[in-house]
């Protein structure tokens, strides 16, 4: 796939984006969910080798291909590694899956009800490396906990600033201002986020498009104006703590939004499974998430 083909696949493809980007802080939890306890590794190198083996097993599964999985988000160390003797992004591209990379370095402490991204002083170098490896786009996460307009405006401004830096390197940014679905002010915060995103998109210089990765809204269809916005290539949804059945049911109520699930995709996979069991379980999860991304349910007005 060349850039034009990858762009078309992300914009129009009938599928979803797999999030395989657990980083240092979340890797032990991801491994535990996969059936590997903390006593199985004694340092970061061993831990990351185990998570890379898990991701390689997923990527090389017969069901993980561009027919239903149109993209995959990688952690930097996964991008730098190999799958089947090839650089991971190239292995994905050969399977028809568009590669993305997580670029944020974690979250600041909460202020004004939000957690901004930590500084990324080496971002330009990372973007150059990613582009050279064939990566199509990036993903950058911050978190909204309360309906504080000042905080949400700061989140959106930072996301757009980083997004413009990504665009300057010829990559497509996936802006992820995650809204905590357990927030006591969730509904109000969603409305503020929609307003701030629309203002920021309207004011963005140039004509390049960005992607948005958002929590599934409490009010179905709330983010339709973002789905339809001329500066948005695609809107994807994170599972945000929902188990897969609930995440899929909620996603199916929102037209134009496709999944970009991590935990909800991987929750039934175990290290101890035979290849037949593993591939069957992964295929079932992919089927369920694909259906929620492509077959929408009607929602009463």
N, C-alpha and C positions, 0 to 999 in steps of 0.2 A: 504493500500500500504506500502510495506517495501522500504528500500533505493534503492535496485536494481530495483524494479518496478517503483519507482519515477524517477530514472535516465533514464530508458528506455523510460518512457513517455515523459520526457523533450527532450531527444535526437531524438526521432522518432515520437512522437505524432502528429497527424494531427489536430492542433488547434493553439491557441495563449495564451498568458499570460496577464491576466488583471492586471492593475496597480491600486491598491486601497490604495495607500501609501501617500496621501497628508498629509503633516506634519503641524506643528503649523503655519508657515508663510503662507502657501497656503490654509489652511482650510477655512478661511472666504470666499475666492473667490470660493472655491468648493461648499460651502453651498449656496452662492448667486446664483450660476449656477443651484443649485438644487431647488431654489425657497424659500430659508430661508434667510431673511435679518439679518443684524448685530444686530438689536434691539430685535431679538428673544433669545439672550443669553447675559449674563452680566459678565461671567468670562470664563476662559479656560475650567474648568470642564464641564460647560454647553455646551460650543462649541464642545468639544470632544464627549460628550454624543450624540449630534445631528448627528455628522458625523459618529459615530459608528452605530447609528440607520440606517443611509443611507446605510452603508456598509453591515449591517446585512440583510437589505431588499434585497440587490443585491445578497448576498451569498445564501440566502434561496429561491430565485426565482427558479421556476421549470426549467428555461432555463439555469441556471448557474450550469453546471455540467461538468464532465470530458470528455464528448463527443466532445465538441467544445472549451471549456476553459480548457486548460491543466495545467495552473498554475495561481497563484495570488500573487502579492506583497503586503505586509501589512506594515502599520506604526506600530511602537513598541507598542503604546497604544492599537491598534487594536489586535495585537498578544496577549497582556496581557488580553484582554477582552474575552467575551463569546458570542457565537451565538447559539441559541436554547439550552442554558444551558450547552454548552460544550466549552472548550477552542477553540478559533477561528481556530488555525491550525488543530486541530482534526476535527472540523466541515467541513473544506475544504477537508481534506483527505478522510473523509467518503463520500464526494460527488465526489471523483475521481479527485480532484484538488490539485496540488502540491503547498505547501506554501513556500513563500519566505518572507524575511523581509528587509526593507530599513534600512541601518545602518549608513549612513552618517549624520552628524550634521550640514549640510549647507555648504556654500561656503565662501572662503576667498575673499578679494577684488582682483580685476583684476590686474595681473602683467604679463608682456610678452604675452599679448593677451589671457590669460587664467585665470580661477578661480579654484584654487585647493580646495580640501576638507579641512574643518577645522579639527583640531586634534580630535581624538576619544580616550581619555584616558581610558574610561570604556569599550572599545570594547570587550576585552576578556570575561568580565563578561556577556555582552549582548549575545555573541556567545554561551556561556555555557547555558544560560537561553533558548535561541532559540532552541538549539539542544535538550534540555530536553523537550521542548514542541512539538517536532516532525517536526520542520522547516527543509526544505531541503537545502535552499540556501539563499544568501543575494543579495542586490543590493546597489551599492554605486556610487553616481553621482558627476561628476565635469563637467566644461563647457569650451569649446573652442570658442573664439570669433574671433580670427585672425589667419592668416597663419604664425605663429611664431614658427619655429622649436624648439627653446630652450624651449618655453612654452609648446608646445605639448609633447615634450620628457619628461618634468617634470610631466605633467598630466599622461602619460602612466606609468612612473616609480612609481608614487604614487599609481595608480590603481593596478599595479601588486604587489607592496609591501603589500597593504591591502588585496589583493586577496590571497596571500600566507599565511597571518595570518588567514584568513577565512578557507582556506584549512586545516590548522593545527588543526582546531577544528572539522574536518569531515563534513564541510558544503561546498557547491559549490558557489563560488562567481560569481556574474553577474557584470562585469566591465562596467561602463557607462561613458565613456568620451564623453558627449553630444557635438555635434557640432552645434552651433547656425545657423539655416537655413537662418537667415536674415543677416548673416555675408557678408560684401562686398568682402571677400576673401574666400568664401565658397569652391569653386572648388579646389583652391590651398591647403587649409587646409585639405580637405578630402584626398588628395594624401599624404600629410605629415603624417596624422594620420594613414593611411594604412601602410605606410613604418615603422613608429615607433612601431605600434602594431605587425607587422610581426617580427621585430627584437626582441622585448620583448618576444613574444611567443616562438621564436626559442631558446632564452637564458634562459627560465624558468627552474629551477631545477625540478627534479622528473618527473613523468609522469601523474600527475593529470590534469584534464581538467577544464577549466573555461568557463563561458558564456560571451558573449559580448552584450551590449545593445547600439545601435548606431543610430544616426540620419539617415534617409533614404538618400542615396547618390544622389547628383545631377546627376551624371552619372550612369545610371542603370548598375548593375553588377559589379561596382567598387570593392565591398567588397567580391566578389566570392572567392579570396584567403583566406579570413578569414573563410568563410563558410566551406571551404575544409580543413582547418588547423587541423592537428591531435591533437592539444592541446585545441581545441574549441568544447565544447559539443553542443552549439546551438548559433546562432546569432539572436537576436531579435531587433525589431525596435521601437523607440519611435515616437509618432506623432509630437512632436516638434513644436506645434503651428498650424499645418495644421488642418482644419476641417475634419471630418471623410471621406467625399467622396474623397477629394484630397489625404488624407493620404493613403486611401485604393488603390486608382489608382496608386500612386507612389510605394507603397509597392509591388503591384502585378507585377511590372516590375523587381523585384529582387529575383532571385531564392534562395531558402534556408533560406531566412529571414522570420520570423514570427512576428506578431505584439506583442508589449507590450504597449498597449495604455491606457491612463488614461482619459484625457479630451475627446478624440475622441470616447471613449466607453460610457462615461456618459453624453454627451452634451445634449441629448434629455430627460433625466430623470428629473422629478419634484416631489417634496414632495407632492403636492396636487393631484397627479394622484391616481385613484383607483388602486387596485391591478391588475385588468385586464389590465388597460391602462399601468401601470408600466411594468408588465411582457411582454406585447406585444411590447412596445418600446425597452426594453432591449434585447428581443429576436431578433428583427430586427437589432439592432446594432451588436449583436453577430454574426448573419448570415453574415452581410456585412464584418466584420473584419475577420471572419473565412475564407470566400471565398478569400479575398486578401492574406491571409497567406498560403493557400493551393492550390489555382488555379492560376497559373502564366500566365501572358500575354507575348506574344513574343515581343521582342524589336528589331527593325531593327539594323543590324550591322553597 
